[in-house]
Amino acid sequence: MSSMLKLLSVSIIAATALFGATDAQIIKFVKKGLGKNPSIEVKKVEIVEKQPVEKPAGWDAYIIRFDLVLKRGKEKREIAGGDVIFVKGDMVSPDFIDLKTNRSLKKSISPTLKQEFYDNKRLLYGKKDAEHKIVVFSDPLCPFCKDIVPVIIEDVKKYPDKFALYYYHLPLAQLHPAAPTIAKAMIIFQKEGRKDLIKKIYETDFDPTLTDEKDILQELNKKLGTKLSVNDINQKWVLEHLKHDMESAQKLMVKGTPTIFLDGKKDISLDKDEYKKYIK
């Protein structure tokens, strides 16, 4: 999440009391918390989903989505964001931390992965009717992704009846300016059936700080032996594919990479390898 969205997060609301936590009152509570900032105009707040929490017992996680207008002088900027708050009876809390693991409960919560995310255009390896479905949101220049994604690809290729791997692009341009360009190249490679190049990109070192698309493609073409042009990667269908992936990440409140879902549930393990439990 960007520093701006951190400031706008509902998490800034300290634990407090609510009198009768109906959905309408929770929405009103969130609007009030966000509206305390005079630079923010709250356009919309909605409850996306409500999920029971195993621990601490009795609490429910409310997944909230909001649309805001940030005002800075004469400039106005529309911002869409989301957050999770926890509700029990007439109490609300921004988060819970497990003292044994030092993990945030909030980070394990995400909207339910619906059938629409198992899109044929995002199926990278494995069979659509495989026993288990893996959905990956990744940035090819993210160091952690470079360690994890190639391993997942190889495992799914070995067990195509057991796993279906759906790949979504989430280039983190603020951290790796070259990532969006490389992501667009990967979209072309997948459609052309050159999926081996996707794994090769993860195993190849690129300069993540490059910003000019010609320079980025020159490096990519040289290292992969390809001949992509700026016009190739900016075709309408390529841009629409990338936009859809980015919007999908927003719907699922995915903010970092790699984020992995296994059979609809977010993998919160450190190594993102929950799927391995199904490999004998």
N, C-alpha and C positions, 0 to 999 in steps of 0.2 A: 504494500500500500504506500502511496506517495505521502510525503510529509504533509501536504495540504489535506489529504483525506484523513490523516491521523488526527489533525486538528478538528476535523468535522465529525469524527467518529462519535457514535453514541456512547462509547466507552468512557468519555470524559464525565459522564453522569455518575456521581457517587451513589453507592447503594442507599436506597431511601425507601420510604413506605408509600404504598398505594392503597387506596381504600376501595376494594372491589376491583380486581384486575381483569376487567372485561377487555376485549380486543380494542374497543373504541377508546377506553381509558388509557391503554398502553400506547396507542397511536398519539393520543393527546399528550401523554407524558414525554414521548420522544420528540414531538414537535416543539414542546416547551423547552426541552433541554437544548435542542439545536438552535432554537430561536433566540437563545440568550445572547448569542453573538450578533451585534447590531449590523455586521457586514453580511449577514446571511438572511436570505429570503427563502423560507421553506415552501416549496411548491407542492410536494406530495410526499406522504409517508404511508407505506403499506406493509402489512404483515405477509410475508411470502409463505412462511411455513412455521408450524409449531411442532417441536420434537421433544418427547420425554427424555429426560437425562437419567442415566443409571445411577451415577454418583455425582453430587450429593442427592440422596433420595428425595422425591417429592417435587423437584424443580423441573421446569420445562424451558427449553431453549426456543426463543422467538427470533426467527430470522427476519430482519427488517431491511427494507429497501427504501431509499429516499432520493428525491430529486430536489436540488437546491440551486439557487442563484447566488453566486458570490459577488459582492459589490466592492469595488476598489476605486474610489473616486467616480469618474464617469464610466469606467469600464465595468461590464457585467459579464460573468462567465458562468455557464450552466454546468453543473456537476451532478453526476449520478453516483451514488454510493450505497453501501450496505453495511450492516453490522449485526451482531448477535447480542441479545440481552437475555438474562435468566430471570424467570418469574416463578414465585411460589406463593399462592394465596394472595396476600396484599403486600408482598415484598418483591423488590426487583434488585438485581445485582448486575454489574457490568461484566464480571468474569469470576472464575474460581481457579485457584492455582493449587496443584497437587504438590504438597511439601516433599513427598518422597521422590518425585521425578522432576519437580520444578516446571512442570508443563502446564500451559494454559488450556483450560477446558474449551474456551472459545475457539481456539485454533483447530479443534477436532470437529467442529460443527460446520456443516455445509448443506445447502439445499439438496433435496433428493435428486439423484441423477435420473432423468426421465428417458423414455425410449428414444426420443428424438436425437439424443446425443450419440446413439449407435448408428451413425450415418455412414452409408456405403462409401461416400467420398472421403471419409476420414479413416476408413479401414485400411491399415497399413500392412499388417500381416495376420495370419491365422484365418480361420473360417468364421463366417458370420454367425453360424449356429454352434460355435464352440461352447464348451461347458462353462467357461469363465470369461468375463469381459474386462479388459483393462483399458482405461481411458487416461491418456497422458497429455498434460499441458506442459509444453517445454519451449525453452529458448536454446537454439543450437550453440550459442556462445557462452551459456551459463556453465561454469566449471563443474558444479554439482551434477547438472544434466549430462555433461560429457562423460561422467563416471557411471551414471545409472542407466541412461536410455539405451546405449548400445548393448548392454547386458540384457535388458528386457527384450530388445529386438531379437537377439540370438536365441533366447529362451522360447519366445513365441514361434520363431521359425522352426525350432526343434519339436514343438508340441502344438501344431496348428489345430488339432482337434480339441485340445484342452483350452487354448487361449485365443481370443480375438483381440488384437491391439488397435485401438482407435487413437489417432494422433491429431492433436490440436496445437496450432502455433500460437505461442504467447511470447513474441520477442520483446525483451525489456529494453526499449530504445534508450531510456535514460541511463542505464548501466552499460549497454553495449550498442552504440549507435549503428553498427554495421548489421545487427541482427535482423531488422525488418527486411533488408535487401536479401539476405541469405534465406530467410523464411520464404520469400516469394519464389526464389529459385527452387527450393525444396518442393513447393506446391507444383511447379511445372514438372519436376523430375518424377513425382509420384503419378501424375496424370499420364505421363509418357511411358510409365512402366519401368523407369530406371530407379527403382526403390533402393538399390544397393548404394546409390550415391548419397542417400539420406544418412545411412550409417557412416559412410565415408566422411561426410561433413563433420560428424561428431568426433571422428578420430583424426581430424586434420586441424592444425593450428591456423587460425585467421587473426588478423589484426582487428580487435573488437572496437577500436576507436575511430576507424575510418568512417567518414560521413558521406563522401561523394560516391554515388552509385556506380559510376564508371570505374573508379578505383577499386571498389569492393568486388565488382564483377571481374575485373582484370585479374585480381588475386585468385578469385574462385575458379575462373576458367583455366588459369595456369596450373593450379594445384589439382583440379579434377579432370582436366582434359576436355572441358566443355566449351561451348561457343554461345553462351547467352548474352543478349544485348539488353540495354536499359528498356527498350521498347517491349522486348519479350516478357520481362518480369512485371511490366506495368499494364498488361492487357486487363481489360475490364473484369474478366472472369477470375483472374488471379487476385486482383484487389478485393473482389467480393468474397472470395474464399477466405482471405486473411481477415477481412472485416468480420465475417461470420464467426471465425474462431475467437477473435478478441471479444466479441459480444457474448459468446458462449461462456468465456471465462468470467465475464462480469455477472452473468446470470447465476453462475455457480459460486460467486464470491471468491474466485481464484485470484490471488494477488501475487503469488511467487512461483518460482519454478525450481525443480519439477514438482508439479502437483499431480498426484496419481489417484485414480478411483479404481477400486476393485469390486466388481459386481455391485456397483452403485454406491459404495461407501468409500469415503476418503481414507486413503492409507496414511496414517499419522506416524508410522514407524520411521526411525531415523534413517534407515537405509532404503526405504521405499520398496521393500521386497516382500510384502505380505503375500504376493501371488506365489512365491516359492513354496509355500506350505502345501500347494497342490501338486508339486512335482515330486514324484516318488524317487 
